[in-house]
Amino acid sequence: KMSVPDYMQCAEDHQTLLVVVQPIGIVPEESFFRIYKRISAVSQVNVRDSQRVLYIRYRHHYPPENNEWGDFQTHRKVVGLITITDCSSAKEWPQTFEKFHVQKEMYGSTLYDSRLFVFGLQGEIAEQPRTDVAFYPSYDECETVEKRIEDFIESLFIVLESKRLDRATDKSGDKIPLLCVPFEKKDFVGLDTDSRHYKKRCQGRMRKHVGDLCLQAGMLQDSLVHYHMAVELLRSVNDFLWLGAALEGLCSASVIYHYPGGTGGKVGSRRAQGGSLSAEAGNRHRPGAQEVLIDPGALTSNGINADTSAEIGRAKNCLSPEDIIDKYKEAISYYGKYKHAGVIELEACVKAVRVLAIQKRSMEASEFLQNAVYINLRQLSEEEKIQRYSILSELYERIGFHRKSAFFKRIAAMQCAAPSIPEPGWRACYKLLLETLPGYSLSLDPQDFSKGTHRGWAAVQMRLLHELVYASRRMGNPALCVRHLSFLLQTMLDFLSDQEKKDVTQSLESYTAKCPGTMEVITLPDGLKLPPVPFTKLPIVRSVKLLNLPTSLRPHKMKSLLGQNVSTKSPFIYSPIIAHSRGEERNKKIDFQWVQGDVCEVQLMVYNPMPFELRVENMGLLTTGVEFESLPAALSLPAESGLYPVTLVGVPQTTGQITVNGYHTSVFGVFSDCLLDNLPGVKTNGCTVEVIPALPRLQISTSLPRSAHTLQPSSGDEISTNVSVQLYNGETQQLIIKLENIGTEPLEKLEVTAKTVNTKEKLYGDFLSWNLEDTLSQFPLKPGKIATFIVNIKVKLDFSGQENLLQDLSDDGISVSGLPLSSPFRQVVKPRVETKPLNPQESSKVGDFSHVKVRE
């Protein structure tokens, strides 16, 4: 029973000669495969003076039991053996040569010829001319290896051609031997060898065998004729196993004719061939392949220089592409009758699939593959199972069944870590699992999941991600575990149940305790890069708003209250480029400024999607353009909290344009940088603001008590306070104002102005007066220093002609209410507009109040 299937088999392999290359004794693996690569390069052979082409198939391992099926299909027969050995001294030579003979005996019944390549032996033995042994000083000094292989192939061709001629010649009177597969030999003991049925069986099998030899010898048309004759003979005697082989041979020859590029997947790896080739085309060969010209004159002149059937019957004998598949189905159905032919049936299915893949007949190809899956072979080893499932995966991929391909590759991955394996291959398992991702519409880039609707089956994708996490843990790579779990939580959050959310986060916390999650790209040994996974959904941010500074800290353009224009404006320049800039940039424009060194705030509206309290540690702002000190915050959001305001603060250290790009968090031990550009549906009132240089800060206090009533509302552009004093007509009182520099910049200027509003009475003299000389002598006022400013309040009113007013007064005192002190604290504000009194009754009294303003 043939036990080891070759999943790489394709129809064109039927025309190849099988050569096994094996080491003898201890040969360094690297050296062996270096020589093997050079040997296997001599894979295509042109026969001189004809259009015939030989193909060689090399293997460095081939099970002897498969060789016993060589009569059934000759491409399974080992016809050439090349052995490679190290031999450093003459003493070792006899033993080495003996090992060579032992190796030959393993394939002795089928070998046409063999060679021994000896490396390292020099001296008298190495100088003796031999045809079957080649001596080389070292693996680096062996320029003639390819030439030796060419000579070797020439000897194989001579033997092949002689066998073909011997078997093809109709020797009347000679008994045709009955070719058998190994399990048939016992069944034919005692059969009547003289019966017509028996003779037809012998003729049919031999005819099929000659067809194989013709195909290997480059005689495509002859092989088609022989296969057709074999099919007729074997069908008449119901020799189903060999009938299947004859049909498969017919399919192989037809495939070779129709698809000269080959069906093995390597397009252009095979040269065009067939009876229709011109002599010129016959001399072309595959680029990079070694070519051997064999002179058939070394044999006899018995008509071997050209195909005996040239063009005759080509159209009749060659199957059409549709018929090829029908014959494959018929052949496979015959193989299925024999339990010992499982490998033959499996390989035939694979060959048919490769042909159907070229024909783009995916559904029919899947039927063949489905049949291959259920073919019962012997108990396979774990390694063979991995190989089988991997090849099935590749074949499904070739016909466009990507999810089915991923399914079998995932089975192969699980097989790498089967419990029966003493040392599970977790690295191989992980690598195969990664290869299944495209088939399940899964990418390891979180950006692919933020662009729209979810693709693929979420349940299967989550299962696969869990398997990647487990394989990563068994490989001893906690960073990979964290990255895959983070990806699972971020991309599959909408599909996780409440319990699954808890389980995943608990697992993540246990892994991050040993290896925190970072924003670094993880590069795997095979070069695959795993991008970082920012937790943009933990919490979910709905809006971002940059806040203006508190009123007391807002900067104002410096404009003289005394009529002098202090600041100079830049010229206005119109530019259509600026005017028609992208809408995005226009939307980001903010009409207020931040100040260097002052605490600035950004408000986020966040939502906790988890069914439990979410602790967000170390949450802060990500900015560009200005050096910025972010002051991190820690949050604790209730379960499914709804929109929750969070204020993040920081201090700009330099001046210029600052842009808030996003925020950073630490959740479950994973550090994330979340950019606003990657957050879908986030509302913002602009993200770029100007940071101006640090400004002075002034604090004003007075000697008078504050007023209980605000007589004039603040315009919002200034800071004001109301103080009250009650004086009699003619009385004088001093108002002492303390000016304290509480900032870090010196105060250089001071402006004072007074304004009287709503006064009906005649006022004599200055109601308010002051002398700035003493105060200005203390300027520039350095940080931490206090300057004193004295205002004299003198009441002198004319009450003549206002008797009614005097009667209404309870006494002769005049109430002067409301002395608002205004301090912009940074720069002088615009003059306050005159306003009406708030209280109509106060207009009947002395409605005279003054406005004191201080400027740097």
ZAMARGU-4260 file (C-alpha; in steps of 0.2 Angstrom, whole numbers, plus 5000, padded with zeros to 4 digits):
<rodrens>
0) 5000/5000/5000 | 5007/5017/4995 | 5006/5027/5011 | 5014/5044/5008 | 5004/5056/4997
5) 5013/5069/4987 | 5001/5084/4989 | 5012/5094/4976 | 5008/5082/4962 | 5002/5090/4946
10) 4997/5083/4929 | 5014/5087/4921 | 5023/5077/4933 | 5018/5062/4923 | 5031/5066/4910
15) 5046/5068/4923 | 5060/5056/4927 | 5061/5054/4946 | 5079/5057/4953 | 5082/5055/4972
20) 5097/5065/4979 | 5102/5059/4997 | 5117/5061/5008 | 5128/5046/5014 | 5135/5047/5032
25) 5136/5063/5041 | 5135/5078/5028 | 5132/5096/5034 | 5114/5101/5030 | 5119/5118/5023
30) 5132/5110/5012 | 5120/5096/5006 | 5106/5108/5001 | 5119/5120/4992 | 5124/5105/4981
35) 5106/5099/4980 | 5100/5116/4973 | 5114/5116/4960 | 5109/5098/4955 | 5090/5102/4954
40) 5093/5117/4943 | 5097/5104/4929 | 5078/5101/4927 | 5075/5103/4908 | 5083/5093/4894
45) 5082/5096/4875 | 5085/5081/4864 | 5096/5086/4849 | 5089/5086/4832 | 5071/5084/4838
50) 5057/5093/4847 | 5057/5081/4862 | 5060/5088/4879 | 5064/5078/4895 | 5060/5084/4912
55) 5068/5079/4928 | 5060/5079/4945 | 5071/5079/4960 | 5067/5073/4978 | 5079/5072/4993
60) 5067/5060/5002 | 5056/5047/4994 | 5048/5032/5003 | 5053/5015/4996 | 5035/5009/4997
65) 5030/5022/4984 | 5043/5016/4973 | 5035/4999/4972 | 5021/5007/4962 | 5033/5012/4948
70) 5025/5000/4935 | 5008/5007/4939 | 5013/5025/4935 | 5031/5026/4929 | 5034/5044/4935
75) 5033/5036/4953 | 5048/5026/4949 | 5065/5031/4955 | 5076/5030/4940 | 5091/5040/4946
80) 5100/5040/4962 | 5113/5054/4967 | 5122/5052/4983 | 5133/5065/4992 | 5146/5061/5005
85) 5160/5068/5015 | 5176/5057/5014 | 5192/5064/5021 | 5204/5050/5020 | 5208/5034/5010
90) 5204/5023/5024 | 5186/5029/5024 | 5184/5026/5006 | 5179/5007/5006 | 5166/5009/5019
95) 5159/5025/5010 | 5158/5015/4994 | 5149/5001/5002 | 5136/5013/5009 | 5133/5019/4992
100) 5130/5001/4986 | 5118/4999/5001 | 5109/5014/4996 | 5107/5009/4978 | 5099/4992/4983
105) 5085/5002/4992 | 5079/5007/4974 | 5089/4994/4964 | 5074/4986/4956 | 5069/5003/4947
110) 5086/5012/4945 | 5092/5016/4927 | 5108/5023/4934 | 5117/5031/4949 | 5131/5043/4954
115) 5141/5046/4970 | 5148/5063/4973 | 5163/5063/4986 | 5169/5079/4994 | 5185/5080/5003
120) 5195/5065/4996 | 5211/5069/4987 | 5225/5058/4981 | 5227/5042/4971 | 5209/5036/4973
125) 5202/5052/4968 | 5213/5052/4952 | 5206/5036/4945 | 5193/5039/4931 | 5176/5032/4936
130) 5159/5035/4928 | 5149/5032/4943 | 5159/5042/4956 | 5164/5060/4955 | 5178/5067/4967
135) 5179/5085/4973 | 5191/5093/4985 | 5178/5103/4994 | 5160/5110/4993 | 5167/5126/4986
140) 5178/5118/4973 | 5166/5108/4962 | 5163/5118/4946 | 5159/5102/4936 | 5144/5097/4946
145) 5131/5103/4933 | 5141/5094/4919 | 5141/5078/4928 | 5123/5079/4930 | 5121/5082/4912
150) 5130/5066/4908 | 5120/5057/4921 | 5104/5062/4913 | 5110/5057/4896 | 5113/5040/4903
155) 5095/5040/4910 | 5088/5045/4893 | 5097/5031/4884 | 5090/5018/4896 | 5073/5025/4895
160) 5073/5025/4876 | 5079/5007/4875 | 5065/5002/4888 | 5052/5011/4878 | 5058/5003/4861
165) 5058/4986/4869 | 5041/4987/4877 | 5033/4996/4862 | 5039/4983/4849 | 5026/4970/4845
170) 5035/4953/4847 | 5023/4940/4841 | 5024/4924/4850 | 5031/4932/4866 | 5021/4932/4881
175) 5017/4949/4888 | 5020/4950/4906 | 5006/4955/4918 | 5011/4972/4927 | 5004/4973/4944
180) 5003/4984/4959 | 5009/4977/4975 | 4993/4972/4983 | 4987/4963/4967 | 5001/4950/4966
185) 4993/4938/4978 | 4976/4940/4969 | 4983/4933/4952 | 4991/4917/4959 | 4983/4902/4950
190) 4974/4912/4936 | 4973/4904/4919 | 4987/4914/4909 | 4981/4907/4893 | 4963/4915/4893
195) 4959/4929/4882 | 4953/4939/4896 | 4970/4937/4905 | 4979/4942/4888 | 4969/4957/4886
200) 4972/4963/4903 | 4991/4960/4900 | 4990/4970/4884 | 4980/4984/4891 | 4992/4986/4906
205) 5007/4985/4895 | 5000/4998/4882 | 4996/5010/4897 | 5014/5007/4903 | 5022/5011/4886
210) 5011/5027/4885 | 5019/5032/4902 | 5037/5029/4894 | 5032/5039/4879 | 5026/5053/4889
215) 5043/5053/4899 | 5053/5052/4883 | 5045/5068/4876 | 5034/5059/4864 | 5017/5067/4868
220) 5008/5061/4853 | 5013/5043/4854 | 5008/5043/4872 | 4990/5049/4868 | 4989/5035/4855
225) 4995/5021/4868 | 4983/5028/4882 | 4968/5027/4870 | 4972/5009/4865 | 4975/5005/4884
230) 4958/5012/4889 | 4949/5002/4876 | 4958/4986/4881 | 4956/4988/4900 | 4938/4994/4898
235) 4933/4978/4889 | 4940/4967/4904 | 4934/4978/4918 | 4951/4981/4924 | 4946/4996/4934
240) 4961/5001/4943 | 4972/5001/4928 | 4958/5008/4918 | 4958/5023/4930 | 4977/5024/4927
245) 4975/5024/4908 | 4962/5038/4909 | 4973/5048/4921 | 4988/5046/4909 | 4976/5052/4895
250) 4971/5067/4905 | 4990/5071/4910 | 4995/5071/4891 | 4981/5082/4886 | 4984/5094/4900
255) 5002/5095/4895 | 4997/5099/4877 | 4983/5112/4882 | 4993/5120/4896 | 5011/5121/4892
260) 5014/5133/4906 | 5010/5120/4918 | 4997/5118/4932 | 5008/5118/4947 | 5006/5136/4951
265) 5023/5142/4945 | 5018/5151/4929 | 5031/5150/4915 | 5041/5137/4924 | 5038/5125/4910
270) 5042/5127/4892 | 5029/5126/4878 | 5029/5109/4870 | 5018/5097/4860 | 5017/5091/4842
275) 5013/5108/4835 | 5030/5116/4840 | 5042/5122/4827 | 5060/5116/4827 | 5065/5134/4833
280) 5053/5133/4848 | 5060/5116/4852 | 5077/5123/4855 | 5070/5136/4868 | 5071/5132/4886
285) 5066/5140/4902 | 5077/5154/4907 | 5088/5149/4922 | 5086/5131/4919 | 5101/5120/4914
290) 5099/5113/4897 | 5106/5096/4891 | 5108/5092/4872 | 5107/5073/4871 | 5112/5065/4854
295) 5100/5051/4850 | 5113/5044/4838 | 5121/5036/4853 | 5107/5023/4852 | 5101/5015/4836
300) 5094/5023/4821 | 5077/5014/4823 | 5066/5029/4820 | 5068/5037/4837 | 5073/5054/4830
305) 5055/5060/4828 | 5038/5056/4835 | 5031/5042/4825 | 5014/5049/4826 | 5019/5067/4822
310) 5002/5076/4818 | 4992/5061/4814 | 4977/5059/4825 | 4982/5073/4837 | 4965/5082/4837
315) 4956/5065/4839 | 4967/5058/4853 | 4970/5074/4863 | 4955/5077/4876 | 4946/5094/4876
320) 4948/5104/4892 | 4930/5099/4897 | 4933/5080/4893 | 4949/5081/4904 | 4939/5084/4919
325) 4926/5071/4914 | 4940/5058/4912 | 4947/5063/4929 | 4931/5060/4937 | 4929/5043/4929
330) 4947/5039/4934 | 4944/5044/4952 | 4928/5034/4953 | 4938/5019/4948 | 4952/5022/4961
335) 4938/5024/4974 | 4934/5005/4972 | 4951/5000/4980 | 4955/5005/4998 | 4974/5002/4994
340) 4973/5016/4981 | 4968/5030/4992 | 4984/5040/4989 | 4982/5038/4970 | 4964/5044/4972
345) 4969/5059/4983 | 4983/5064/4971 | 4972/5063/4956 | 4959/5074/4965 | 4973/5087/4968
350) 4979/5086/4950 | 4961/5089/4944 | 4959/5104/4955 | 4975/5112/4948 | 4968/5110/4931
355) 4951/5117/4936 | 4959/5132/4944 | 4967/5137/4927 | 4950/5134/4919 | 4942/5145/4933
360) 4929/5132/4937 | 4929/5135/4955 | 4913/5126/4960 | 4919/5110/4951 | 4936/5111/4959
365) 4928/5112/4976 | 4919/5096/4973 | 4936/5087/4969 | 4943/5095/4985 | 4929/5090/4996
370) 4931/5072/4990 | 4950/5073/4994 | 4946/5078/5012 | 4936/5062/5015 | 4948/5050/5007
375) 4953/5038/5021 | 4971/5035/5022 | 4981/5026/5035 | 4984/5034/5052 | 4994/5050/5047
380) 5007/5057/5058 | 5005/5075/5065 | 5017/5082/5053 | 5008/5074/5038 | 4992/5080/5044
385) 4999/5098/5045 | 5005/5096/5027 | 4989/5089/5021 | 4978/5103/5028 | 4991/5116/5022
390) 4990/5110/5004 | 4971/5109/5005 | 4971/5127/5011 | 4982/5133/4997 | 4971/5124/4984
395) 4956/5132/4991 | 4965/5149/4990 | 4969/5146/4972 | 4951/5143/4967 | 4946/5158/4976
400) 4938/5150/4992 | 4947/5161/5004 | 4936/5157/5020 | 4937/5138/5016 | 4956/5141/5014
405) 4957/5150/5030 | 4947/5136/5039 | 4960/5122/5034 | 4975/5133/5037 | 4968/5135/5055
410) 4966/5117/5057 | 4984/5115/5052 | 4989/5128/5065 | 4979/5118/5078 | 4988/5102/5073
415) 5005/5110/5076 | 5000/5111/5094 | 4991/5094/5096 | 4992/5086/5113 | 5000/5071/5105
420) 5016/5081/5100 | 5029/5080/5113 | 5036/5097/5109 | 5021/5107/5102 | 5026/5120/5088
425) 5018/5135/5095 | 5028/5147/5083 | 5023/5137/5068 | 5005/5137/5075 | 5005/5156/5077
430) 5013/5159/5060 | 4999/5148/5052 | 4985/5157/5062 | 4992/5174/5055 | 4990/5167/5038
435) 4972/5164/5040 | 4967/5182/5044 | 4964/5188/5027 | 4952/5173/5024 | 4941/5179/5039
440) 4942/5197/5033 | 4952/5201/5048 | 4966/5214/5048 | 4978/5217/5063 | 4977/5236/5059
445) 4964/5244/5070 | 4962/5258/5057 | 4953/5246/5045 | 4939/5244/5058 | 4936/5263/5060
450) 4931/5266/5042 | 4914/5259/5041 | 4904/5243/5043 | 4911/5228/5051 | 4916/5214/5038
455) 4916/5195/5041 | 4909/5184/5055 | 4913/5193/5072 | 4911/5177/5082 | 4924/5167/5071
460) 4936/5183/5071 | 4935/5183/5090 | 4939/5165/5092 | 4954/5167/5080 | 4960/5182/5090
465) 4958/5172/5106 | 4969/5158/5098 | 4982/5171/5093 | 4983/5177/5111 | 4984/5159/5118
470) 4998/5154/5105 | 5007/5170/5110 | 5007/5166/5128 | 5013/5148/5125 | 5027/5156/5114
475) 5032/5166/5130 | 5029/5183/5122 | 5018/5193/5134 | 5019/5209/5123 | 5010/5199/5109
480) 4997/5194/5121 | 4994/5212/5126 | 4993/5218/5108 | 4981/5205/5102 | 4970/5206/5117
485) 4970/5225/5115 | 4965/5223/5097 | 4951/5211/5102 | 4944/5223/5115 | 4945/5238/5103
490) 4938/5231/5087 | 4926/5218/5094 | 4919/5228/5108 | 4901/5230/5100 | 4900/5211/5099
495) 4906/5206/5116 | 4893/5201/5129 | 4894/5210/5147 | 4903/5194/5154 | 4915/5193/5139
500) 4920/5211/5142 | 4924/5207/5160 | 4934/5192/5156 | 4944/5200/5142 | 4948/5215/5153
505) 4953/5204/5167 | 4965/5194/5156 | 4972/5210/5149 | 4975/5217/5166 | 4984/5201/5171
510) 4995/5202/5156 | 4999/5221/5157 | 5004/5218/5175 | 5020/5209/5168 | 5021/5219/5152
515) 5012/5235/5150 | 5004/5239/5133 | 5013/5252/5123 | 5011/5262/5107 | 5026/5254/5099
520) 5025/5244/5083 | 5029/5226/5086 | 5039/5218/5072 | 5038/5199/5071 | 5053/5188/5065
525) 5045/5186/5048 | 5045/5204/5045 | 5026/5207/5049 | 5023/5223/5058 | 5009/5224/5071
530) 5003/5242/5073 | 4998/5249/5090 | 4980/5248/5096 | 4974/5265/5104 | 4959/5263/5115
535) 4948/5275/5107 | 4932/5267/5114 | 4938/5266/5132 | 4931/5279/5135 | 4922/5285/5119
540) 4924/5303/5116 | 4909/5313/5108 | 4916/5331/5108 | 4931/5341/5111 | 4930/5359/5116
545) 4945/5371/5119 | 4940/5383/5133 | 4944/5401/5134 | 4954/5407/5149 | 4944/5413/5165
550) 4939/5431/5163 | 4952/5437/5175 | 4966/5429/5164 | 4960/5433/5147 | 4972/5444/5136
555) 4966/5460/5128 | 4973/5470/5114 | 4981/5485/5122 | 4972/5501/5117 | 4975/5517/5126
560) 4960/5524/5136 | 4968/5541/5134 | 4966/5542/5116 | 4984/5536/5111 | 4985/5521/5100
565) 4998/5510/5109 | 4998/5495/5098 | 5002/5496/5079 | 4992/5485/5067 | 5000/5475/5053
570) 4995/5479/5035 | 4980/5470/5028 | 4985/5459/5013 | 4972/5449/5003 | 4977/5432/4997
575) 4965/5421/4988 | 4975/5406/4994 | 4971/5410/5012 | 4953/5415/5008 | 4950/5398/4999
580) 4959/5387/5011 | 4952/5370/5016 | 4936/5371/5026 | 4944/5360/5039 | 4957/5374/5043
585) 4943/5387/5043 | 4933/5377/5055 | 4948/5375/5067 | 4950/5394/5069 | 4947/5400/5087
590) 4944/5418/5091 | 4953/5418/5108 | 4971/5416/5114 | 4980/5406/5127 | 4994/5413/5137
595) 5011/5406/5139 | 5013/5400/5157 | 4995/5400/5161 | 4984/5384/5164 | 4973/5381/5149
600) 4958/5369/5148 | 4950/5357/5135 | 4933/5350/5139 | 4929/5332/5133 | 4912/5324/5133
605) 4915/5305/5136 | 4905/5290/5138 | 4909/5273/5146 | 4902/5259/5136 | 4908/5245/5148
610) 4895/5237/5161 | 4907/5241/5175 | 4916/5256/5182 | 4930/5262/5170 | 4946/5268/5178
615) 4956/5279/5166 | 4973/5284/5173 | 4985/5296/5167 | 4974/5305/5154 | 4981/5320/5146
620) 4982/5331/5130 | 4992/5327/5114 | 4998/5344/5106 | 5009/5350/5092 | 5016/5367/5088
625) 5021/5373/5105 | 5030/5365/5120 | 5016/5360/5131 | 5016/5353/5149 | 5001/5341/5150
630) 4995/5339/5168 | 4987/5322/5168 | 4971/5317/5176 | 4963/5301/5183 | 4945/5297/5180
635) 4933/5285/5186 | 4918/5284/5175 | 4902/5275/5181 | 4895/5260/5171 | 4887/5265/5155
640) 4888/5283/5161 | 4881/5293/5147 | 4890/5308/5142 | 4901/5314/5156 | 4911/5330/5155
645) 4930/5329/5158 | 4942/5344/5158 | 4960/5341/5154 | 4973/5355/5158 | 4990/5359/5153
650) 5002/5374/5152 | 5010/5380/5136 | 5028/5384/5139 | 5032/5393/5123 | 5022/5404/5111
655) 5015/5401/5093 | 5001/5391/5086 | 4996/5376/5096 | 4985/5362/5090 | 4976/5349/5101
660) 4978/5333/5091 | 4971/5321/5103 | 4973/5314/5121 | 4983/5300/5129 | 4976/5287/5142
665) 4981/5272/5152 | 4967/5259/5153 | 4969/5242/5160 | 4988/5244/5159 | 4988/5249/5140
670) 4995/5266/5136 | 4986/5274/5121 | 4988/5289/5110 | 4971/5293/5103 | 4971/5305/5089
675) 4956/5316/5085 | 4958/5312/5066 | 4955/5293/5070 | 4939/5296/5080 | 4923/5295/5070
680) 4909/5307/5074 | 4918/5319/5086 | 4912/5336/5087 | 4924/5350/5089 | 4924/5369/5089
685) 4942/5370/5083 | 4958/5363/5088 | 4971/5376/5085 | 4973/5392/5096 | 4987/5405/5097
690) 4998/5406/5112 | 5004/5423/5116 | 5019/5428/5127 | 5017/5429/5146 | 5008/5445/5152
695) 5008/5455/5168 | 4995/5451/5181 | 4988/5465/5193 | 4978/5464/5208 | 4969/5479/5215
700) 4962/5482/5232 | 4954/5498/5240 | 4952/5505/5257 | 4933/5507/5254 | 4921/5493/5258
705) 4912/5485/5243 | 4895/5490/5237 | 4881/5478/5241 | 4874/5482/5224 | 4881/5482/5207
710) 4877/5498/5198 | 4884/5494/5181 | 4885/5476/5174 | 4902/5470/5167 | 4904/5470/5148
715) 4913/5454/5149 | 4929/5462/5143 | 4935/5469/5159 | 4935/5465/5178 | 4926/5477/5189
720) 4921/5479/5207 | 4909/5491/5215 | 4914/5501/5231 | 4902/5513/5240 | 4905/5529/5251
725) 4893/5541/5259 | 4898/5559/5260 | 4890/5576/5265 | 4891/5590/5253 | 4908/5598/5254
730) 4915/5583/5263 | 4932/5576/5257 | 4938/5558/5258 | 4953/5548/5252 | 4952/5532/5242
735) 4968/5522/5244 | 4970/5509/5230 | 4984/5496/5231 | 4991/5489/5215 | 5000/5472/5218
740) 5010/5464/5204 | 5005/5445/5207 | 5012/5439/5190 | 5030/5435/5184 | 5031/5450/5172
745) 5035/5468/5177 | 5021/5482/5176 | 5028/5496/5166 | 5013/5508/5162 | 4998/5515/5172
750) 4984/5525/5165 | 4970/5532/5175 | 4954/5540/5169 | 4938/5546/5177 | 4920/5548/5170
755) 4905/5555/5178 | 4888/5549/5172 | 4870/5553/5175 | 4873/5569/5184 | 4859/5582/5184
760) 4866/5593/5197 | 4879/5606/5194 | 4896/5600/5200 | 4909/5612/5206 | 4927/5608/5205
765) 4934/5591/5203 | 4924/5577/5210 | 4939/5565/5209 | 4957/5570/5209 | 4973/5562/5210
770) 4992/5564/5208 | 5001/5550/5199 | 5019/5556/5202 | 5022/5546/5218 | 5013/5531/5210
775) 5023/5532/5194 | 5039/5533/5203 | 5037/5515/5209 | 5036/5509/5191 | 5041/5498/5183
780) 5032/5488/5196 | 5042/5471/5198 | 5033/5455/5203 | 5028/5454/5221 | 5029/5473/5223
785) 5015/5484/5229 | 5012/5502/5223 | 4999/5514/5231 | 4988/5526/5222 | 4977/5539/5231
790) 4961/5546/5224 | 4953/5562/5233 | 4934/5562/5233 | 4927/5579/5236 | 4908/5583/5235
795) 4903/5601/5230 | 4886/5602/5223 | 4874/5616/5219 | 4856/5613/5225 | 4848/5630/5220
800) 4831/5628/5212 | 4829/5610/5218 | 4818/5612/5233 | 4809/5596/5229 | 4825/5586/5230
805) 4829/5594/5247 | 4812/5589/5254 | 4814/5571/5248 | 4831/5569/5257 | 4830/5562/5274
810) 4845/5572/5279 | 4857/5583/5270 | 4869/5570/5266 | 4873/5565/5248 | 4875/5547/5244
815) 4889/5543/5231 | 4886/5525/5227 | 4896/5514/5216 | 4914/5518/5213 | 4918/5503/5201
820) 4936/5499/5200 | 4940/5490/5184 | 4956/5481/5181 | 4960/5471/5165 | 4974/5464/5175
825) 4984/5461/5159 | 4982/5475/5146 | 4970/5490/5146 | 4953/5486/5140 | 4941/5497/5129
830) 4933/5511/5138 | 4917/5506/5146 | 4902/5513/5137 | 4890/5525/5147 | 4876/5515/5154
835) 4860/5520/5163 | 4858/5518/5181 | 4851/5502/5187 | 4840/5510/5200 | 4828/5524/5195
840) 4827/5531/5212 | 4846/5533/5212 | 4844/5546/5198 | 4835/5557/5209 | 4850/5557/5221
845) 4867/5561/5216 | 4870/5549/5202 | 4887/5554/5200 | 4900/5539/5200 | 4917/5538/5193
850) 4926/5524/5184 | 4944/5521/5188 | 4955/5511/5176 | 4973/5505/5178 | 4984/5501/5164
855) 5001/5493/5163
</rodrens>
